[in-house]
């Protein structure tokens, strides 16, 4: 039946029973998934493909709209894979994300559900990898995010979630690539926005001519951006223009005084355009302040920051404590973190390369630390949480980008005697189904007899 519907591509009219975690609505029979819909709506959808015995569709008409429906800011929102929830009111997006985290952690009976951390939902994205596609039939180039249901690049004039100036540079970037000698051999442009400047990393699969380099220079000058070139892997990334400028961008974090709550120290963080940094600058500042608040830091605390990256959380903690160590598996990130410690005159903040997903890595001595920060990727920190069970840690603050692995790891910690004191959702990626959250676990100080 579904195969016939897909073959004919006839529109379907249906009632949306609920929304899944991935943002797709599902019909009352459980056989049709639809993008661009909300729970309770009656809609007409267009069949697109079939996956796991379900028909994948896209909304083309709304007959009965949910009270949570809003008009998307972007005209390409129904197609673009960069956003999947622009048609849902921001407050409703938060409610949906919080409900998911609550459902996964409710059995652990958190002591307190704190209000979500939120900020401006537009122009927030300071890092992105933009796809580039040369359309030979139209002899033009498209630059932007890919469509939800395919590999094509969305044709739009601007991106409303990208930070300035990148959000308005999609068409100029397309024109730049069109001006190159082989536009079909530029697969992507990576963008990074700092407080001080914007960088573009152009991935090219051909030898640039003198004229190509001149075109890139003129673009950098006219749009006030730094341009980097990457012919092969990340290690080949090199500055093109301005020739004599630093490769590093910067962002600032105001560390609050724990007693007054007023900004006490300004931390300046350096990062390379290809480094991982939190995508939302405003939320990142709030997140760091919240981690520090939850740790209840004292100067004598011994703090371990795991999955520390370039020191985004470690360095601000170092403004409060005399013994702070950050560990991370990526050597390049550790190098940048050490540079950031020197930049902020914090010689007591140390960093080490440690593989936290290997038995040898998690065998690192946890005994010196009474407070620990976990900020793992989506796979979570299962091995490390098992090791923390036998440590002297009294407080753990867990920053999660995947509520499923957070729930798994939370079970391990509570089985080891920790209590889940508090949890809250962090709106790092508005208009997407991505769920970031933060939780604190505590347990009484262990005696010599355990």
C-alpha positions, 0 to 999 in steps of 0.5 A: 500500500505504502509503495503504491502511494509513494509511486503515485506521489499523491498527496495524503490528508492526515491527523498528526497524533504526536511529534517524535524526538526527531521532530517528525510528526506521526499519524494515528496509524503509525505508518506515516511520518511528516516534517513541518507539522505539529501534534494535533494538526490536520494536514495534507502531506506530500510523499517523498520516500520510504524508510523502515516500513514508514512513508516519509512526507512533507507538509504542503497544507495545514487545515487545522493548525496547532496553537503552537504554530508560528510563521517561519522567519525563513522562506526555506524553512520547510525544506532546509535541514539546518532547521526543523522546528521554525514553524513551532513557537520558541517557547513550545520548542523548549517545552518539548525538549524539557519534556523529553529530558524529564521523561528520561530522568524522572525515575531518578527523582531530581531534587530540582528542575531548574528553568531552561537557559535561553537567549536570542533564537535568531543570529546565534550560530557562530560555527557551521559547515556550508555545503556548496553545489555547482548546478550545471543545468543552471550554470550556477552555484548554491551555498547553504545547508542541505535539504532535509530529504536529500543532498541538494543545497537549499536555494535561499538569500540568507540564513536567519540562524547564522551569526552576522555577517555570514547569515547574509553572505550566502549569495555573495559566497555563491558568486565567489565560487562561480568566479573560480576557474573550477566551481564544481570542485569546491564542496564546502565552506566552513565558517567561524565567527569570533568577537573580533573577526569572521573566518571562511575556510574554502575547501577546494579540490583543484589547484587554484590559479593566480586569478582564483587567488586574486578573486578570493583576496578581493572577496575577503577585502570587500566583505571584511572576512579572513579567508583560509584555504584547505586543499586536503585534510584539516592539517592542510588548512592555511591562511590566504588573506590577510597574509600577516594576520593571526590564524586565531579568532577570539571570544570573551567570557565574563566570570561572575564573582561568586559572592556578588554575582557581578562580572569579576574576571574577563576570560579571553579564549582563542580558537582556530576556525576548525576548532570545536567551539560551542555554536551559540555564544550567548548560551555558552556564556550562560552555560559556563556561569551555570557550571561554576554556580553548580560546582559551588567552587572554593579556592581549595577545590581540586577540579577535573574537567573532562572532554575539555576541548580548548578549555572553554569551561576549564579556563573560567574555573581556573579563575576560582580555584588553585588546582584545575586540570582539563583532559581531552583526547584531541592533542590539537585541542589540548595545545590550544587549551594550554595556549589559552591558559597562558593567554589568561595568565593562569599557569596553575590550570593544566591540560593533558591528552587522555583518551576517555573512551579507552580502559587505559584512559579512564584509569587516570587517577581520579583520587585528587579531585573532589569536583568533576565536570563531564562535557562529553560528545553524544556518545556520553561518558559511560566508562568514565562514570563507572570509574567515578563510582570509586573516586573521591568526587563529591560533586559532578556537573554533567553537560550533555548534548544527548539526553539518552546517554545522559540518562544512561550515565545518570543511572550509573552515577546514582547506583554509585551513591550520587544523588541527582540534585538538579537538572535543566535544559539548555537551548543551544540550538533553537529551531532544531530538535537538538537537546542540550542539558545540564545536571548536578550529582552530589554525594557525601564526602567519603571517609577513610573507611569508605 
